[in-house]
Amino acid sequence: MDLINPQVLVNSLVYSILGVVFFWVAFVIIDKLTPYELWKEIIEKHNQPLATVVAAMCLGIAIIVAAAIH
């Protein structure tokens, strides 16, 4: 019955928000380090290879954040 415990729910919510914030900050930093705008290149120019690389990077950051929080 730990799922009903309010402290467990609050902790899960806080860690989820922290994970999303850290992920977003990491993505923005990587976007600034690249010589072009990732979002514009992927959405407007439909650069599929870049989208695949960014997806792999996003998965890597997400796994690191999840492991750090866990």
Residue, then its C-alpha position, 0 to 999 in steps of 0.5 A: m500500500d505504499l502507492i497510496n502513501p502521500q509522501v511516495l506520491v509527492n516524491s515521485l512527482v518531484y523526481s519526475i519534474l526534476g528529471v524533465v527539467f534536467f533533460w530540457v536543460a541538457f537538450v538546450i545546452i547541446d542545442k547551443l553547442t551545435p553550429y545550427e539550430l536543431w529544432k529548425e533543422i529537424i522541423e523545417k528542413h526535415n533532416q532525418p539523419l539529424a533527427t535520428v542522432v538527436a533521438a539517440m542523444c535524448l535517449g542517452i540523456a534520459i537514461i542518465v537522468a533516470a539512473a541518477i534519480h533512481 
